[in-house]
Amino acid sequence: MNAIAMFQKTSLSALRDPRLFREFAYVDGAWTAGSATETIDVSDPSDGRRVGAVPALTATDVDVAIDAAHRAFAAWSAALPQARSAILRRWFELIVEAREDLAHLMVEEQGKPISEALGEIDYAASFIEFYAEEAKRVNVESVTSHLARAEMSVIRQPSGVAALITPWNFPSAMLTRKAAAALAAGCTIVAHPSSETPFSALALAELAERAGMPAGVFNVLTGRAANVVGAMTASPLVRVVSFTGSTEIGRLLYAQSAPTVKRLVMELGGHAPFIAFADCDFDRAVDRAVSAKFATSGQDCLAANRFYIERPIYERFVAAFAERVSVMRVGAGLSDPDIGPLINARAVAKQAQHVADALSHGARLVTGGKAHAAGENFFEPTVLADVDDAALIMREETFGPVAAFQPFDCEQEVVAKANAAETGLVAYLHTEDNGRSARLSRQLEFGMVAINRTKITGAPVPFGGVKQAGLGREGSRHGMEAFTEIKYICREAD
């Protein structure tokens, strides 16, 4: 039997453009099942309904894709930046045109509310638009010579084949944030989306092909992470690995990449603190706290996990927050609720574990606290007060709709508590004292600090953390750095 015939396409009837729903990997400009002998089912987390299936590629298939990307690298890296820019720009335009279909597809496989999915498509497209321009700005740097009769320059050249490993919670934006920077720099790509949400990445590959992306430049490999990612990190042809996911998996990829000394970009765990002082704009801080916790149903590395509220406003803040939370709408993503399903049963079990553990350490349950009647992958938006430092939720990322509150009495105390985490991605700070905001912005050990607001990300800014939250930065002009090598040239002057 023909390999492709083994994988029957079952399109989503609601899509205006059914060709965006692909149940194959994309390698060297072709839709393929490779040598796969099995498929991986993808289910809608809101009701368990089967959405489709993708081939489980083998390590041999991954090597074939890496070889294709390696062959394509010479021409792509040598192309004029303006030519790469034009293709990226067209890719951006096609994504914008397909915005509703892409969002619908995302809801089917990931479950997030449709308004959030539409927002993610806009966010994803913005990186391609940004790097379409940055492709033309990888400039030569002049160096003042310290040697007689010598002319010196420094140039940046693309690194080679880049492996991009993306998570299930932002299946479109995490791919475009990496891919646009790599492609703009002149690298070619082998991408591995999460097996729980592969269809968003495959739809982007379809649009990239329509935009004129040459064969071999952009490849999307489906399959089990152990097989696909293991082959990526083992290959000497892969020069860069960019990964978004858990700190635990990041450590593993770090070790696997060591024998071939790859360049690494890693966006790992969050466990963000939300700090509100008594002098804050109370209503705004409560509003921002709810936003910081519950976007993507709390399944976000930027989600606030630990809420530290200064004691004079603590009880009032918890009550106001809980009042907002208690009326949140919970349901399937296409109904555009406040809280959608969690990605799987393991995520639900983690919420229940964190709640039970916090209560065993003396926490007070204010609202929520159990599985929701909407379905097996739903959990009630939950507020816990007076949570002890020993509780699991204060020591590890919950990645769900559970908020843990604790009072504090002074700056030194709350900074120490916030910095106690092994990860430092983002911290949220609410105060009307400009001196305090300046001091704490320096003292908080986080790669990003949000002052009196929640939304801070976007294509022009460097996204990333410190300590075990990751390596390098994504977005901004710094996002291209990992995909380029600096070369110094010294020429004898006549």
N, C-alpha and C positions, 0 to 999 in steps of 0.2 A: 504494500500500500504506500502511496506517496505520503511523505512525512507531513506535508501541510494538510493533506486530506484528513489526517487523524484529529485535527483540531477544528471543530465546526464553529463557525461564527454565529453568534446569536445577538444581533444588534439591539440596542436600546431603542424602543419605538418612539420615545419622546425626542430623540435627537433630530434636529433639522438636517444635520450632515452625518448620516450613519457611518461614513468612512472614518470618522474620528474614533469610533469604537473598534479597536484592533486587539485580536486575541493571539498575536504572534510577537516574537521578538523582532527587532529591527537591526539588521547587521549588513554593513557594506551596501547600503542603499536598497536592501530587499527585505520584505517581510518573510520571516522564516521560523520554523520550529526546530531548526538545527538537527541534532541527533537525539533530541529528547524522546523518551519513551513514556513519559508521564506528564500530566498537567497539574497545575495548582489552581484550585477553585478560589474564587474571590466572592465574598458574600457581603450583602448590605448589613452593616452592624445594627441597623434599627429593627430588623425583623428576621435576619438570618437567611433571607432569600438569596439564592445564587445569582450573581450578576454575570459571571462568565468565568473563563479559565485562560491561563497562559501556560506556555510550555516551560517545563523545568529544564533549562539548558544544562549541559554538562560542562565540566572543566575544559574539555576539548573544544566545545563551541565557544567558550570564552576566549581561548587562545586564538581561534579563527577571527573573532571580532577584534582582538588586540592587534593581530597582524594586519587586518584591514585598516585600522586606525593608523598604524605605523606607516603603512604604504601611502596613505592619504596625507600624512603629515608634511611631506616635502612640498607638495603643491600648495596646500592650504597655508603653511607658514610663509611661503614665498610670495603669496598673493599680495597685491597692494592692500594696505589697510582700508582704503576706500571701497575695495571690492568686498572685503569681509563685512565692512560696515553696512553696505547696501543689502546684503543677504540678511543680516541681523535685523535691519530696519523692516524689511519685508516680513520677516518672521513675527516681529512685534505687531505689525498691522494685521496679519492673519489671526493672531491670537485675540486681538481686540474684536475682530469681526466674529469670531467664534465664541465670544465670551459666555453667552448663555449656555451653549452646548457643553463647554468645558466645565462650567460650574455644576451643571446637572450631572455630568459624569462623575465629578468629584463627590457630590452628595451620595450618589449610588454606592460608591465603594468606600468612602471615608465616613459619611454620616453627619458631617457638620451642617449647621443651619444654612439654607440656601443664600441668605444675605451675606454670611461670612464667606461662603464659597465664591460668590461674585467678587467680594472684596479681595480674596486671594488671587483670583485671576488678574485683577487690576494690578495687584502688587507684583505678581509674577511677570507680567508684561513690562512693568516699569524697569526691571533690571535689564531686559533686552534693549529697550529704548536707550537707557543710560549707557550701556556698554557699546552700543552701535556708534555712539559718539566717541567714547573713550578709545575705541580701536584706532582712531586717527591721532592719538595723543601719546603714544609710547615713544617718547622723544629721546634723542641722543643727548647725553650730558657732557658738557665741556669741562676739562680739567686744566687748571693752570699748571704748566710744566715746572717741575723742580730740577729737570735735567737739561743740559745744554743741547741745542739742536734736536729737540724732541717735541713732537706734537702728540697730545694725549686726548683720548675720548673714552667715554663709557657708554655702551649700548645695552639695551635689553632685547633678548631673543627668546622666543617661545621654548618652553621646556621639553615638549614632546607629547606623548600620549598621557592624558589625564583620566584617572578613574574617579567617577563621581558616585557616591553612595548616599542615597537620600531616604528620609523617613516617611512614615505613613501620615503624620499629622498635618504636614503642609506639602502634599505630593506634587504640586505644580511649582510653587514659589521656591522651594529648596532646590529644585532642579535648575530653574532658570537663573537663580542667583549664582550658582556655580558655573553652569554651562555658558552663560553669556560672557562672563569674565574670561573663561578659558578660551572660548572661540575668538573673542576679540583680541586676545593676546597672540593667537595663531596656533594654539594647541588643538589637537583632535581629541575625541571623547569616547570613552566607553562608560555608560551610565547603568547603574543597578538600582531601580526603584524597589521600595519595600514590596514584598510579595502580597501584602494585604491591600496595597493601593497601586497596582502597576498601570492601570488604564489611563490615568492622567498623564503619565510620562509618555506612554505610547501615542496618545493624541498629540502631544507636543512634537513627537518625532514625525508624525504625519504632516503637521503644519510646517516643520522645518524642511521636509522634502519639497513641499510645494513652494517654499520660499527660495529654493535653489541651492540648498545645502548639498555639496558634492558627496557622492557615495564614499562611505568610510569615515567621514568627518564626525558624524554624530550617530552613535550606536546606542541602542537601549536593550539591555540584556535582562531577561526575566529568569526566575529560578530561585532556588534555595540559596540563602546567603552564604552558607558554608562552602558550597560549590563555586558560586560566581565570584564572591569577594575573595575567597582563598586563592583562586587562580589569578585574580587581579594583583593581589599583593605579592604573589610569587613571581610574576613576570618581570624580567629585567627591562622589557620594553615600556612598561608603565613607569613614568618618571614622577608623577604627582598623584597623591591620593587625597581627595577632599570628602570628608565624611560628616554627616550630621546624625546624631543619635546619642545613645547613653554613654556615660563615662566608662562604664564597664567594657562595652564593645570598643570604645575608643582606645582603651589601654591594649586590648587584644590586637587591633589593627596596627597600633604603634609598634608592637613587638614583631608582628608579621612583616612589617615594612622595613625593619632594620637590616636584614641581610642584603637588600638591594639599595639601601640608603635613599629612600624616596623622600621627596618633599611632601610635607603633610599640612593640611588645613583641617582643623577639627572643631566643630561646634558641638559641645557635649552638654552635660547636665546644667540645670539652672538653680532651683531651690531659692527663688528670689525672696528677699525680705521687703515688706512694705512698712515704712516707718512714718508715723504721724505724730507731730508734736502738738501740744495744747494750743499753740498760736496759729494753727493751720486754718485755712478756710474750710470750716467743718463740712458743709454740704458738698463742696467740690471734692474734698478728700474722700468722703463716703462714696460718691459717684465714681471717682477714679479707682477706688479700692475694688468695687464690684467689677468694673471693667478689667482691672488687672488680674482678677482671679478667674473669671468665668469665660473668657474668650476661648473658642474651640472646646467648650465644656471643661476647661481647665487643662486640656491636653496640649500644653504649649510650654516650651522651655522658658519663655518669658513670663509665665504665669506666676503671680505672687503666691507664695506658699506659707510664709510665716508673717503674721501681722503683729507688729509691735506698736502699741498705742500708748502715748504718755498717760499716766494715771489720772490726772484731773478730767480727761474726756473719755476715759476707757469704757466705762459702762454705757454711756450715751452713744458712743461710736459703735460698740458691739450691737446694741439694740437697733440702731438705725440701719446698720448693715444687714442684720438678720431680717428686719422688716422687708427690705428690698428682696432678699433672697427667698423668703417664704412665699412670695407671689410669682416667682419665676415660672414660665411655661416650659414644660418638658415634653419632648416629642420627637418624631422623625424629622429629618433635616428639611424635606421638601415642604413641611408645614411652617417653616421658619420660626422655630421655637427659640427661647432663650438658652436652653440646654438641650443638646442632642445626645445621641447614644455615645457611650465609650466604645473604643475600638474592638474590644473583645471581653470575654469572661474573666480573663486574668486581670484586666484593668479594674473591673468591678470588684473582684476579690481584694485587690490592693486597697481600694477605698474602704471597704468593710474592715480590713485588718487595721488600717490606720485609725479609724474611728474607735474600734474596740480597744486598741492599745492606748490611745489617748485617754479614754474613759477609765481604763485600769490605772492610769497614773494620776487620776484625780480631776480630769478635765470635766467641764460642764457642757452638756449638749444643749444648744440653744434652738436649733431647728434642723430638720432633716435627719440624716444618720443611717439610712438603710437603702436597700435596693428600691427602685421606683417601679410602680405598677405598669409603666409604659412598655416594659419588655425586659428581657434578661440582661441586656447590655446597658441598661439605664440605672443611674444612681441619683438619689435625691441631692440637690444642692444643699450643702451642709455647713453649719457654723459651729465651731467648738470654741469655748472660752476657757480661760485660765489653764492653758495647756502647759504642762511641765516640760522643761528642757530635755528630760530623759525620754519623752515620747518619740516614737519613730517619725511622726510627721514633722517634728522640729529638727530631725537629723537627716531626712532623706526626702527627695522629691515625691510628691503624691501623684502628680500628673492626672488630676481629676478634680471634680467639683467640691472639694472639701477645704474649708478655710480654718486655720488655727490661729487663735488670738492669745496674746499675752501682754500684760501691762509692763511699762518701764518707768524709771524715775529720773534718769539723767542721760546726757549725751554719751558719756564714757561707757555706761552700761549697755546702751542699745547698739553702739558701734561694735563693742566686743561680741555681743550676741550675733549680730548680723555677719561679722567676719569669721565666726567660728566654723562656718560651712567650708567644706573642701573645694566647693565650686564657687566661682564668682562671675556670673554672667551679667545680671542686671539687678540694681537696687532701686526701689521707689522711695522717694523722700518728700514729705509734705510739711512745709514750714513757711511762715511769712517773714522769718528772720533771715535777711540776706547774708549776714555774717555766718550764721549757722549753716546755711546751705552751701556756702563756699568751703567752710571747714570740713563738713561731712563729705562733700563731693571728693575731697582729697583723701580723707581717712577711710572711706568705704572701699574695700578690696574687691572691686567689681570692674569689669570692662566697660560698663555703661551705667550711668546714673540718670534717672528720670526725676526731675524736680517739679512737683505740683502738676504732673500730667502722667498719662499712661502711654499713649502712642508716641513712640520716638524713632521707630525704624523707617527705613526707606532706602532706595537705591544709592543716594549720594553719601550715606553715612557708613563708617566702618563698624560692622557688626561682629562682636566676638567677646570672649571673656578671658579671665585670668585664672591662675591656679589650675585646678583640674576641670575647669569649664571649657578648655580647648586651647587650640594653637592657631595663630594667625587671625586674619580678619576677612570678612566677606562684605561685598558692597563697597562703594566708593572707589577711588583710584587705587586704594590699597588692596582691593580685592583681586587685582591682576598680578600682584607681586609674586604670589606663589607659583603662578603659571609662566613666569619668565625667569631667565637666568641673566645675571649681570656679566657682561664681558668687557674687559679693559683692553684697549688697543693703544699701543705706543709706536709711533711712526717716526723714522728719521726725517728730520726737516732739512731741505736743501739750503 
